[in-house]
Amino acid sequence: MAQRHPVFGLPARIGQLAASPDAALARVDADGGGLRDVLVLVAASVVAFRLPELLQVVLAIVGQTSGAFMRLVGLCGDQARQAAWFVLPAAVAVTVLARKQRDASRDLDLAAACYPPHFVALGLERALTALAGPNELYAAVTNGLAIAAMSLLVWRAVRVARARPPAASAAAGAEATAIAPEVEPASQQGQAPQATTTPATPAAAGNGARAVGAAIVGLTLAITAVQAVWSARHIDDLRPMRSGQIAPDFSLPRIDGTPGAVAMASLRGQVVVLDFWATWCPPCVAMIPVLDDLHHAWGPRGVSFVGVNSDGGGATLDDIKAFMAAHPIGYPVVIDSGDVGARYRLQALPNLFVIGRDGRIRASFIGYTRKETLERALRDALDAAGG
């Protein structure tokens, strides 16, 4: 009979971790698989708990928005980092506390096997948010429960690691077995055979483990369904701005030392580069000298550059001005509280838009963008406008 893929046994393994934690951890210590299960849970959390963001990135990739693929990598990487912040310190703790029985590879698997409570906590937080609306208390409570459960599992993992036979004894036993002559089995010599201990399989954990596993699967599927319904109803909001769309109008106050405001309507007839950026964003900082060089080279040819600070409440006006003093910007800079960014459906920062003389978006770029790439977009925009 064909062996079932390990992924399909994950609910049962998580259930065993809840119903018989010592047996579950002993199984992982003997057979491994803890780190593999974490990677599966990370992938599941991206789909189940961050489905709107995932769809937004996929729509951007389909729409050929520059930098969208890196956003997909970043989304998955963000969930992986959350797991790593727990798994790696836990692995260090297990290795240190296991003392002479330490085994770095097995200790990492043991620590990873303690991660599922965090996945469940994320699911409970999303479920509470869907039922009753956002509330910071949900995250505090579910994270607290998850930390308590994971700490208890790490303590049990240390006990499992310490129960390993000493490495020297294990090696000696293996060597003795290899050179020992064949002997008649004890049961054939009139002696009772010695019992051997093997880690319990998830199936042996009973109905409790299966019930826990089924509940976790049900919770994950329910949250995915809720996210899918919400995404279907707001699909237009998730789509990135497309080439050919009219650029949303706005008027925002300048913060570059020049009084007044910048309005999109006043720039009609010019090719415009909008750069949505923030002080905390390293790629945004790296783009400043690139855009400043382009401003000096292309400004005389009819291209206007506008920086749109998108720190929101993340920085005060004085902080932003101090940043601009340290990073001089030669083109107009305005400040947005988030309303204009929402109209342009920002997905990440920096987000640049090249707008033609007719007021329609011609190209958009997410993340750090090479100078040569922007020059091609500007050349195309000017050529299309007869410039």
C-alpha positions as CSV (number, residue, x, y, z in Angstrom):
1,M,0.0,0.0,0.0
2,A,1.3,3.4,-0.9
3,Q,2.6,5.5,2.0
4,R,0.7,8.7,2.7
5,H,2.6,11.9,2.2
6,P,3.9,13.3,5.6
7,V,2.0,16.6,5.1
8,F,-1.3,14.8,5.4
9,G,-0.4,13.5,8.8
10,L,0.3,16.9,10.2
11,P,-3.1,17.4,11.9
12,A,-2.6,14.1,13.7
13,R,0.9,15.0,14.8
14,I,-0.3,18.3,16.2
15,G,-3.1,16.5,18.0
16,Q,-0.6,14.1,19.5
17,L,1.4,17.1,20.7
18,A,-1.6,18.3,22.6
19,A,-2.9,14.9,23.9
20,S,0.4,13.1,24.5
21,P,3.2,15.7,24.4
22,D,6.0,13.5,25.8
23,A,5.2,10.8,23.2
24,A,5.0,13.3,20.4
25,L,8.3,14.9,21.3
26,A,10.0,11.4,21.7
27,R,8.7,10.6,18.2
28,V,10.2,13.8,16.8
29,D,13.5,13.1,18.6
30,A,13.7,9.6,17.1
31,D,12.3,10.3,13.6
32,G,12.7,14.0,13.0
33,G,10.2,16.0,11.0
34,G,9.7,18.9,13.4
35,L,11.3,21.5,11.2
36,R,9.4,20.2,8.1
37,D,6.1,20.7,10.0
38,V,7.0,24.3,10.8
39,L,7.6,25.1,7.2
40,V,4.2,23.6,6.3
41,L,2.5,25.7,9.0
42,V,4.3,28.8,7.8
43,A,2.9,28.2,4.3
44,A,-0.5,27.5,5.7
45,S,-0.5,30.7,7.7
46,V,0.3,32.7,4.6
47,V,-2.7,31.3,2.8
48,A,-5.2,31.1,5.7
49,F,-4.3,34.2,7.7
50,R,-3.0,36.6,5.1
51,L,-5.1,35.7,2.1
52,P,-6.0,39.3,1.1
53,E,-2.4,40.3,1.1
54,L,-1.5,37.2,-0.9
55,L,-4.2,37.9,-3.5
56,Q,-3.0,41.5,-3.7
57,V,0.5,40.3,-4.5
58,V,-0.7,37.7,-7.0
59,L,-2.9,40.3,-8.8
60,A,0.2,42.6,-8.9
61,I,2.3,39.8,-10.5
62,V,-0.5,39.1,-13.0
63,G,-0.7,42.8,-13.8
64,Q,3.1,42.9,-14.3
65,T,3.7,45.4,-11.6
66,S,7.5,45.8,-11.2
67,G,8.7,44.4,-7.8
68,A,5.5,42.4,-7.1
69,F,7.4,39.1,-7.1
70,M,9.7,40.4,-4.4
71,R,6.6,41.3,-2.4
72,L,5.6,37.7,-2.5
73,V,9.0,36.6,-1.3
74,G,8.7,39.2,1.5
75,L,5.3,38.1,2.5
76,C,6.4,34.5,2.9
77,G,9.6,35.6,4.5
78,D,7.7,37.7,7.1
79,Q,5.8,34.6,8.3
80,A,9.0,32.5,8.3
81,R,10.8,35.2,10.4
82,Q,7.9,35.0,13.0
83,A,8.5,31.3,13.3
84,A,12.3,31.7,13.4
85,W,12.1,34.2,16.3
86,F,10.7,31.3,18.4
87,V,12.3,28.2,16.9
88,L,15.9,29.4,17.0
89,P,16.0,30.6,20.6
90,A,14.1,27.4,21.6
91,A,16.7,25.3,19.8
92,V,19.5,27.0,21.7
93,A,17.7,26.5,25.0
94,V,17.2,22.8,24.3
95,T,20.8,22.3,23.2
96,V,22.3,24.1,26.2
97,L,20.0,22.4,28.7
98,A,20.4,19.0,27.2
99,R,24.1,19.1,28.4
100,K,26.0,15.9,27.4
101,Q,23.0,14.5,25.5
102,R,22.9,17.5,23.1
103,D,22.6,16.9,19.4
104,A,22.2,20.1,17.4
105,S,20.2,18.6,14.6
106,R,17.8,16.7,16.8
107,D,17.5,19.7,19.2
108,L,16.4,21.9,16.3
109,D,13.7,19.4,15.3
110,L,12.6,19.2,19.0
111,A,12.4,23.0,19.3
112,A,10.5,23.2,16.0
113,A,8.0,20.6,17.2
114,C,7.0,23.1,19.9
115,Y,5.9,25.7,17.4
116,P,2.2,24.7,16.7
117,P,0.7,26.6,19.6
118,H,1.8,29.8,17.9
119,F,0.0,28.8,14.7
120,V,-3.1,28.1,16.7
121,A,-2.8,31.4,18.5
122,L,-2.7,33.2,15.1
123,G,-5.8,31.3,14.0
124,L,-7.7,32.2,17.2
125,E,-6.7,35.9,16.9
126,R,-8.0,36.0,13.3
127,A,-11.2,34.2,14.3
128,L,-11.9,36.7,17.1
129,T,-11.1,39.6,14.8
130,A,-13.5,38.3,12.1
131,L,-16.3,37.8,14.7
132,A,-16.0,40.9,16.8
133,G,-13.7,43.3,14.9
134,P,-10.1,44.4,15.5
135,N,-9.0,44.6,19.1
136,E,-5.4,44.7,20.5
137,L,-6.5,42.6,23.4
138,Y,-7.0,39.5,21.2
139,A,-3.4,39.4,20.2
140,A,-2.2,40.0,23.7
141,V,-4.3,37.1,25.1
142,T,-3.7,34.6,22.4
143,N,0.1,35.4,22.3
144,G,0.2,35.0,26.1
145,L,-1.4,31.6,25.9
146,A,0.8,30.5,23.1
147,I,4.0,31.6,24.9
148,A,2.9,29.6,28.0
149,A,2.1,26.5,26.0
150,M,5.3,26.7,24.0
151,S,7.4,27.2,27.1
152,L,5.9,24.1,28.7
153,L,6.6,22.1,25.5
154,V,10.2,23.4,25.4
155,W,10.7,22.2,29.0
156,R,9.3,18.8,28.0
157,A,11.6,18.8,25.0
158,V,14.6,19.3,27.2
159,R,13.6,16.3,29.3
160,V,13.3,14.2,26.1
161,A,16.8,15.3,25.0
162,R,18.3,14.5,28.4
163,A,16.8,11.0,28.3
164,R,18.9,10.1,25.3
165,P,21.5,7.5,25.9
166,P,25.0,8.9,26.2
167,A,26.7,9.2,22.8
168,A,29.7,7.1,23.9
169,S,27.5,4.3,25.2
170,A,25.3,4.3,22.1
171,A,28.4,4.1,19.9
172,A,29.9,1.3,21.9
173,G,26.6,-0.6,21.8
174,A,26.4,-0.2,18.0
175,E,30.0,-1.4,17.6
176,A,29.3,-4.5,19.8
177,T,26.2,-5.3,17.8
178,A,28.2,-5.1,14.6
179,I,30.9,-7.6,15.8
180,A,28.8,-9.9,17.9
181,P,28.4,-13.5,16.5
182,E,25.0,-14.6,15.6
183,V,23.2,-16.2,18.6
184,E,20.0,-18.0,19.0
185,P,17.2,-15.6,19.9
186,A,16.5,-15.5,23.6
187,S,12.9,-16.7,23.1
188,Q,14.4,-19.9,21.6
189,Q,16.7,-20.3,24.5
190,G,13.9,-20.6,27.0
191,Q,14.2,-17.0,28.1
192,A,11.6,-14.3,27.9
193,P,12.3,-11.7,25.2
194,Q,13.2,-8.3,26.4
195,A,10.7,-5.6,25.6
196,T,11.7,-2.7,23.4
197,T,10.4,0.8,23.6
198,T,9.5,2.7,20.4
199,P,8.0,6.2,20.2
200,A,4.2,6.2,19.9
201,T,2.8,7.1,16.5
202,P,0.2,9.8,16.2
203,A,-2.4,7.2,15.4
204,A,-1.8,5.6,18.8
205,A,-2.6,8.7,20.7
206,G,-6.3,8.0,20.5
207,N,-9.4,10.0,19.8
208,G,-8.2,13.0,21.8
209,A,-5.4,13.6,19.4
210,R,-7.6,13.1,16.3
211,A,-10.2,15.5,17.7
212,V,-7.6,18.2,18.3
213,G,-6.2,17.8,14.9
214,A,-9.6,18.0,13.3
215,A,-10.4,21.1,15.3
216,I,-7.3,22.9,14.1
217,V,-8.0,21.9,10.5
218,G,-11.6,23.2,10.9
219,L,-10.4,26.5,12.4
220,T,-7.9,27.0,9.6
221,L,-10.4,26.2,6.8
222,A,-13.1,28.5,8.4
223,I,-10.7,31.4,8.6
224,T,-9.6,30.8,5.0
225,A,-13.2,30.8,3.9
226,V,-13.9,34.1,5.7
227,Q,-10.8,35.7,4.2
228,A,-11.8,34.4,0.7
229,V,-15.4,35.9,1.0
230,W,-13.9,39.3,2.2
231,S,-11.4,39.2,-0.7
232,A,-14.1,38.5,-3.2
233,R,-16.2,41.4,-2.0
234,H,-13.2,43.8,-2.1
235,I,-11.4,42.5,-5.1
236,D,-11.3,45.9,-6.8
237,D,-9.5,47.3,-3.7
238,L,-6.9,44.6,-3.9
239,R,-6.1,45.2,-7.5
240,P,-3.0,47.4,-8.1
241,M,-3.4,50.6,-10.1
242,R,-3.2,49.5,-13.8
243,S,-1.5,51.1,-16.8
244,G,-4.0,53.3,-18.5
245,Q,-6.0,54.3,-15.4
246,I,-6.5,57.9,-14.6
247,A,-4.2,58.9,-11.7
248,P,-6.3,59.8,-8.7
249,D,-6.3,63.6,-8.1
250,F,-5.0,65.1,-4.8
251,S,-3.7,68.2,-3.2
252,L,-1.2,67.8,-0.4
253,P,0.8,70.4,1.6
254,R,4.5,70.7,0.9
255,I,7.1,70.0,3.7
256,D,10.3,70.8,1.8
257,G,10.6,74.4,3.0
258,T,8.5,75.9,0.2
259,P,5.0,77.1,1.3
260,G,1.9,75.9,-0.5
261,A,0.7,72.6,-1.8
262,V,1.1,70.3,-4.8
263,A,-2.0,69.3,-6.8
264,M,-2.1,66.7,-9.5
265,A,-4.4,68.9,-11.6
266,S,-1.7,71.5,-11.7
267,L,0.8,69.0,-13.3
268,R,-1.5,67.9,-16.1
269,G,0.4,68.2,-19.4
270,Q,3.7,67.0,-17.9
271,V,5.1,63.6,-17.3
272,V,5.0,63.0,-13.5
273,V,6.9,60.7,-11.2
274,L,5.2,60.1,-7.9
275,D,7.4,58.6,-5.2
276,F,5.6,57.3,-2.1
277,W,8.3,56.9,0.6
278,A,8.9,56.8,4.3
279,T,11.8,57.6,6.6
280,W,11.8,54.0,8.1
281,C,12.1,52.4,4.7
282,P,15.7,51.5,3.6
283,P,14.9,51.0,-0.1
284,C,13.2,54.4,0.0
285,V,16.3,56.0,1.3
286,A,18.4,54.3,-1.3
287,M,16.1,55.7,-4.0
288,I,16.5,59.3,-3.0
289,P,19.8,59.9,-4.8
290,V,18.6,58.0,-7.9
291,L,15.5,60.1,-8.1
292,D,17.4,63.3,-7.5
293,D,19.8,62.5,-10.4
294,L,16.8,61.7,-12.6
295,H,15.1,65.0,-11.5
296,H,18.1,67.0,-12.6
297,A,18.5,65.1,-15.9
298,W,14.8,64.9,-17.0
299,G,13.3,67.9,-15.4
300,P,14.3,70.2,-18.2
301,R,12.6,67.8,-20.6
302,G,9.2,68.1,-19.0
303,V,9.2,65.6,-16.2
304,S,8.1,66.6,-12.8
305,F,9.0,64.7,-9.7
306,V,7.0,64.7,-6.5
307,G,7.9,62.9,-3.3
308,V,5.0,61.8,-1.1
309,N,6.0,61.1,2.5
310,S,3.9,58.2,3.8
311,D,5.1,57.9,7.3
312,G,1.6,58.6,8.6
313,G,1.7,58.5,12.4
314,G,5.0,56.7,12.4
315,A,7.0,59.9,12.6
316,T,6.4,63.5,13.6
317,L,6.7,66.4,11.2
318,D,9.9,67.5,12.9
319,D,11.3,64.0,12.5
320,I,10.5,64.0,8.8
321,K,12.0,67.4,8.3
322,A,15.2,66.4,10.2
323,F,15.4,63.3,7.9
324,M,15.1,65.5,4.8
325,A,17.8,67.8,6.1
326,A,20.1,64.8,6.4
327,H,19.0,63.5,3.0
328,P,18.5,66.5,0.7
329,I,15.8,66.1,-1.9
330,G,15.8,68.6,-4.8
331,Y,12.2,68.1,-6.0
332,P,8.9,69.0,-4.2
333,V,8.0,66.8,-1.2
334,V,4.4,66.6,0.2
335,I,3.0,64.7,3.2
336,D,0.2,62.3,3.2
337,S,-1.7,61.0,6.2
338,G,-2.7,57.8,4.3
339,D,-5.7,58.9,2.3
340,V,-3.9,59.5,-1.0
341,G,-1.8,56.3,-0.6
342,A,-5.1,54.4,-0.2
343,R,-6.4,56.0,-3.5
344,Y,-3.3,54.8,-5.2
345,R,-3.6,51.3,-3.5
346,L,-0.1,51.3,-2.1
347,Q,1.1,47.7,-1.5
348,A,4.6,48.5,-0.2
349,L,7.2,51.3,-0.1
350,P,8.7,52.7,-2.0
351,N,6.0,52.7,-4.6
352,L,6.7,54.8,-7.7
353,F,4.2,55.8,-10.5
354,V,5.0,57.3,-13.9
355,I,2.1,59.3,-15.1
356,G,1.7,60.5,-18.7
357,R,0.8,64.0,-19.9
358,D,-2.7,62.8,-20.3
359,G,-3.0,62.1,-16.6
360,R,-3.0,58.3,-17.0
361,I,-0.7,55.9,-15.2
362,R,1.9,54.5,-17.6
363,A,4.0,52.4,-15.2
364,S,4.4,51.5,-11.5
365,F,7.3,50.1,-9.5
366,I,7.5,48.6,-6.1
367,G,10.7,48.5,-4.1
368,Y,14.2,49.7,-5.2
369,T,14.1,50.3,-8.9
370,R,17.2,50.7,-11.1
371,K,17.9,54.1,-12.7
372,E,18.0,52.5,-16.2
373,T,14.5,51.0,-15.7
374,L,13.0,54.4,-14.7
375,E,14.8,56.1,-17.6
376,R,13.1,53.6,-20.0
377,A,9.7,54.4,-18.5
378,L,10.3,58.1,-18.7
379,R,11.5,57.9,-22.3
380,D,8.4,55.8,-23.3
381,A,6.1,58.3,-21.5
382,L,7.7,61.3,-23.3
383,D,7.6,59.5,-26.7
384,A,4.0,58.6,-26.2
385,A,3.2,62.2,-25.5
386,G,5.1,63.4,-28.5
387,G,7.9,64.8,-26.3
